[in-house]
Amino acid sequence: MRNVGLREFFKPVQPSVRLHNEVGYVELPAEPRLAPYIYCYWELKSVYKLLSPFLYRVIPDGCVDIFFDVNNSRDTRVMGFSTTHIEFALDNSFHYAGVRFLPGAFPVIFNLDASTLTDREARLDDVLSLPAARELHGVLDGQTNLQQIKPILDRYFLKKVADSRGVMDARFCNAIMIILKEHGTLNLQSEIDTGISPRQLRRLFEFYVGASPKMFSKVIRFQYFFQLLSSSKGQAYNKVFLDAGYYDQPHFNKDFKTFFGLTPTQALQA
């Protein structure tokens, strides 16, 4: 695996999680030896019983996630690369935890084509072989918080990595680093030179990421916008989106509505 340096340039965010005082969200890093594979472990839970169900909006971040209901680890699911926002209608009391994999890591660990998961959220049992899914269910059963879950997941994934024979294609690694360093704003035809044709590169991205280099770049640019916004110190949207590489307001608005599910104006009012 060759994406150790990827973490320096790849910092996916889920901005909608941080907008609600009633909901707690935390991330913990995996054991250092898993740094090339796992971005973080995460936990999402209601702080107290809410007055109404909670609508959880997930924006595309380029990752594959495994997540589960802490109170029922048999209900373990996987969510692949998303090309649009996804909304989950959660109960007024909930507790979830998950694993966010770095781009390309899930197919290497589980020997699975990422394109089979694109824009899909499915039961882990339906994605992995039944023994593999049951093995993960078994290690999660009975754990009640992320501090307890983390060392168990560390041991599980260290073993999975050691047993895996998957090797990430170096040409894909080089291409994805170029995209991340340029924050998704580049000419794919002229600025990514990996020694293979655009068609071959697309096949690599579809296998490792679940989307084309163009779509992955669009997601990375949108993620970069939110990174800039969080440190903008009150700068107007139109200044931040220009800094993120968007050339005009209509283009930015279209991507924002697709990836966030609201217009920028609606998001500010939410």
RAPE-V631338 format. One record per run of one state. SS is the DSSP state (H for helix, E for strand, - for the rest). FROM is the first residue (numbers start at 1). LEN is the number of residues. If there is no record, write none. Layout:
ss:SS from:FROM len:LEN
ss:SS from:FROM len:LEN
//
This chain:
ss:- from:1 len:5
ss:H from:6 len:4
ss:- from:10 len:5
ss:H from:15 len:5
ss:- from:20 len:3
ss:E from:23 len:6
ss:- from:29 len:3
ss:H from:32 len:3
ss:- from:35 len:3
ss:E from:38 len:9
ss:- from:47 len:7
ss:E from:54 len:5
ss:- from:59 len:5
ss:E from:64 len:6
ss:- from:70 len:2
ss:E from:72 len:8
ss:- from:80 len:6
ss:E from:86 len:5
ss:- from:91 len:4
ss:E from:95 len:7
ss:- from:102 len:3
ss:H from:105 len:6
ss:- from:111 len:3
ss:H from:114 len:4
ss:- from:118 len:3
ss:E from:121 len:3
ss:H from:124 len:4
ss:- from:128 len:2
ss:H from:130 len:11
ss:- from:141 len:5
ss:H from:146 len:18
ss:- from:164 len:6
ss:H from:170 len:12
ss:- from:182 len:6
ss:H from:188 len:4
ss:- from:192 len:6
ss:H from:198 len:11
ss:- from:209 len:4
ss:H from:213 len:18
ss:- from:231 len:6
ss:H from:237 len:7
ss:- from:244 len:5
ss:H from:249 len:12
ss:- from:261 len:3
ss:H from:264 len:6
ss:- from:270 len:1
//
